[in-house]
Amino acid sequence: MAKTPSAESHSPKENRLLAALPRASYDALLPHLQAVGMPLGLVVYESGGTQAHIYFPTSAIVSLLYVLEDGHSAEIALTGNEGLVGISLFMGGDTTPSRAVVQSAGRGYRLKAEVVRRQFQSDPALQHLLLRFTQALITQMTQTAVCNRHHSLDQQFCRFLLLTLDRLPGNTLVMTHELVASMLGVRREGVTEAAGKLQAQGLIKCSRGKITVIDRSGIEACACECYAAVNKEYDRLLSPQKAPRAKSGVD
């Protein structure tokens, strides 16, 4: 998957979905795109809450969490500059049982719900691209469920590191073991143990609130097949390709 640009984003085209749109489709959305800051911990939408906007992260990373009645949660997917947050707005619903929280601070753009619905119905090229992203996101959710059931915490931790790293400009994750544990739905002690093993092998370095990946290839070797499977599907579905043309305008 393409890496996030190293410089802070100031253009909607720093988001891969927006950048992949034909010119006419992009120009139709541009006047409605609102630049927004996305600080760490921002709740983009709450479980069961009505969604007013769709978000296109450029340098931020958003975690989708499934929240249980007792308040516990686990990450089911994450989205960075390769996609969007708020698929229910064009999939026929205004709410979702998941919760979206900014995992890594950055920037993004948002569109009002009515604009999303109108353009999705009238622009085949936009519809085609958003549905392909949705398919890739479903693959990530499915693979996460399989990984959590059949693979060790060490492997899950490596998958989490790699998926997050793909969406960052550098090799340092600004997050505590407690936050990682919350995302994975496990005890903090388990994450600390898994991180300790990788640090002892010289693959990562942990400091207060930060995890720096030193040897990415080593992390990939320790991960299960779930990371590669998700990556392959995103690349397959979101690579440049011919899509239906918009009804008017010039590509």
C-alpha positions, -999 to +999 in steps of 0.1 A: +000+000+000+012+035-008+028+054+021+014+086+035+034+116+021+061+129+045+049+164+045+017+175+062-012+173+038-028+205+025-045+190-006-075+167-009-054+147-034-032+135-005-061+111+000-057+082-024-095+078-031-099+115-040-067+114-061-080+084-081-112+101-092-116+113-128-112+150-131-149+157-135-158+137-104-130+154-084-140+189-095-177+182-086-166+174-050-139+200-045-161+230-036-178+209-009-147+195+007-139+210+041-104+207+056-105+196+092-079+189+119-082+154+134-066+153+168-058+122+187-088+107+204-114+126+183-146+106+180-155+109+143-188+092+150-203+073+179-219+038+179-255+042+169-252+080+163-263+097+132-235+105+108-235+140+093-203+138+073-180+114+055-143+118+062-113+114+039-081+113+061-049+126+045-024+123+074-047+111+102-055+074+110-089+065+122-098+032+141-132+016+137-141+000+170-169-023+179-183-014+213-199-039+236-227-031+261-202-033+290-181-006+274-153-028+262-142-024+225-119-039+199-107-026+166-123-041+136-105-020+109-084+012+105-084+038+077-058+063+067-051+082+035-060+052+014-097+055+021-126+071+039-147+069+071-185+067+070-195+041+044-230+038+059-238+072+044-237+057+008-246+022+017-282+029+028-279+038+064-272+068+086-259+049+116-235+020+124-228-001+155-191+007+152-173+037+167-147+057+148-119+073+168-087+091+156-058+068+165-030+090+150-035+127+148-034+145+115-056+162+089-084+153+066-114+165+046-150+160+051-182+161+030-218+167+042-241+137+041-264+152+015-235+159-009-223+123-005-257+108-013-263+131-042-229+125-059-230+088-052-263+084-070-254+107-100-217+099-106-209+063-117-172+068-114-174+079-078-199+051-070-175+025-085-145+037-065-164+040-032-179+005-036-144-010-043-130+007-012-160-008+008-151-042-005-115-038+006-126-025+040-149-056+045-119-078+037-099-061+064-127-066+089-131-102+080-094-108+082-092-091+116-119-114+129-101-145+117-067-132+131-082-125+165-096-160+167-068-181+153-035-162+157-014-154+187-013-120+204+023-116+192+011-120+156-018-097+161+005-071+175+028-073+144-002-070+121-013-039+140+021-024+138+024-030+100-011-017+091-005+014+112+030+020+098+017+018+063-004+049+070+023+070+087+051+091+071+078+077+094+085+046+115+073+058+149+039+051+163+028+077+190+007+055+212+009+037+246+007+000+252-026+007+269-040+022+237-028-007+216-044-031+240-077-012+237-075-015+200-068-052+200-093-059+228-067-075+250-050-068+284-022-042+285+002-068+301-002-089+270+008-061+247+038-051+270+050-087+268+046-089+230+064-056+226+092-068+250+098-098+228+102-077+196+124-052+214+147-080+227+151-091+191+160-056+180+129-051+159+114-022+177+123+003+204+097+013+230+099+046+249+073+065+268+042+067+246+061+057+215+069+026+195+096+029+169+100+002+142+137-005+136+135-036+114+103-037+093+112-068+074+117-086+108+082-075+119+068-088+086+085-122+092+069-124+127+034-114+114+008-139+103-006-140+067-034-116+076-014-085+070-003-096+035-039-107+027-053-073+036-026-054+017-030-075-014-068-069-015-064-031-010-038-029-038-060-051-061-092-030-056-077+005-053-050+003-080-055+027-110-080+011-133-107+019-158-140+029-141-174+041-153-173+076-165-192+105-149-223+116-168-208+149-177-175+167-177-140+159-190-117+132-176 
